Structures are given as structure tokens and as C-alpha cells.
Amino acid sequence: ANAVGLVVAALVFERMRLDLLSFLFVVVLFTVVLAIARPVIARLAEAKAPVLTGGLAVLATWASLVVTDLLSEGLDIEGGGTWIGATGVVWLFTGGAGVVLPKVFLEQRTTEGS
């Protein structure tokens, strides 16, 4: 899901560049940073501002894009609008996949079990 979100965002926004040669590295780096950022940001929000809990996934996605952009030559995002849009697109794909894929697999298991 992360790979799809990054590719779609790069296709949608001309000021976001995703290098195909380092694509795997970018996806792995983004995924690792996101996996670390989500629980850290969640703990901070629960302690300091529980109201922000709903926006944590967006914030974690943005933070992961920033770190990946800084640490990788394979991802380059320029301009405020591109940052906002890319964060939204990647968040939609990563969050959407987290909702849709389990339902697909559950339906598939139910169908196979019948």
C-alpha cells in the first residue's frame, strides 16, 4: 500500500519525484519510518493532546515523507502544495489499504470456507 501511495502521489504531483532506481529503498525507508512514527506520535498525542488522535495517521505520514525525503536521493518533494497533496494521497492509500485489504481477505476466507 505504501508503494502504491508513493507512486500515485508522484504521478499526480509534478513537483514530487520518485526515482525508479532507488524505489525499493524509498519504499522500505518510508515504511520503517512510518512504523516508528505512528506509535511515537500516538503516545505523544495521548499524553499531551488527546483531541489530535484522529489526525495522527496524517501527521505520521507527513513525518515519514519528510524523513524519507531527507535521507534518500530517490524521493524529492518540493513546494508546500505538493507536500500537503502528497501527504494526503499517500495517507489515503496507506489508510485505505488498511481498511479495504482486511475486508477483501475476510470475504475471500468466508467464500472459501463455504
C-alpha positions in Angstrom: 0.0 0.0 0.0 2.8 2.4 0.8 4.4 1.8 -2.6 1.2 2.4 -4.4 0.5 5.6 -2.4 4.0 6.9 -3.2 3.7 6.1 -6.9 0.3 7.7 -7.3 1.4 10.8 -5.5 4.5 11.0 -7.7 2.2 10.7 -10.8 -0.3 13.3 -9.6 2.2 16.0 -8.4 4.8 17.1 -10.9 7.0 18.6 -8.1 7.3 15.2 -6.5 10.0 13.0 -8.0 10.3 9.3 -7.2 13.4 7.7 -8.7 12.8 4.2 -10.1 16.3 3.0 -9.4 16.0 3.6 -5.7 12.3 2.9 -5.5 12.7 -0.2 -3.3 14.9 1.7 -0.8 12.5 4.6 -0.7 9.5 2.3 0.0 11.4 0.4 2.7 12.7 3.6 4.3 9.2 5.2 4.3 7.6 2.1 5.7 10.1 1.7 8.5 9.9 5.4 9.5 6.1 5.2 9.3 6.1 2.2 11.5 8.2 4.0 14.1 6.4 7.4 13.8 2.8 6.2 14.3 3.2 4.8 17.8 5.6 7.6 18.9 3.2 10.3 17.7 0.2 8.4 19.2 1.9 8.3 22.6 2.7 12.0 22.5 -0.8 12.9 21.4 -2.5 10.8 24.1 -0.4 12.4 26.8 -0.4 16.0 25.5 -3.4 16.5 23.2 -5.9 13.6 23.0 -8.0 15.7 20.6 -5.3 15.2 17.9 -5.6 11.5 18.0 -7.7 11.4 14.8 -5.1 13.2 12.7 -2.2 11.1 13.9 -2.0 9.0 10.8 -1.8 12.1 8.6 0.9 13.6 10.8 2.9 10.3 10.8 2.6 10.1 7.0 3.9 13.6 6.7 6.8 13.0 9.1 7.7 9.8 7.2 7.7 11.6 3.9 10.0 14.3 5.4 12.5 11.8 6.8 12.5 9.8 3.6 13.0 12.9 1.5 15.9 14.0 3.7 17.6 10.6 3.9 17.0 9.4 0.3 18.1 10.6 -3.0 15.2 8.7 -4.6 12.4 10.9 -3.3 12.2 14.7 -3.8 9.2 16.8 -2.8 9.2 20.5 -3.5 6.6 23.2 -2.6 4.0 23.5 0.1 1.1 22.4 -2.1 3.0 19.3 -3.2 3.8 18.4 0.4 0.2 18.8 1.5 -1.2 16.9 -1.5 1.4 14.2 -1.4 0.8 13.6 2.3 -2.9 13.4 1.6 -2.6 11.0 -1.3 -0.1 8.7 0.5 -2.2 8.8 3.7 -5.3 7.8 1.7 -3.6 4.9 0.1 -1.9 3.6 3.3 -5.0 4.2 5.4 -7.4 3.0 2.7 -5.4 -0.2 2.2 -5.5 -0.8 5.9 -9.3 -0.8 5.8 -10.0 -2.4 2.4 -7.4 -5.2 2.3 -8.6 -6.9 5.6 -12.2 -6.9 4.3 -11.1 -8.5 1.0 -9.2 -11.2 2.8 -12.0 -11.8 5.2 -14.5 -12.1 2.3 -12.2 -14.5 0.5 -11.8 -16.7 3.6 -15.6 -16.7 4.1 -16.1 -17.7 0.5 -13.5 -20.4 0.6 -15.0 -21.8 3.8 -18.5 -22.1 2.4 
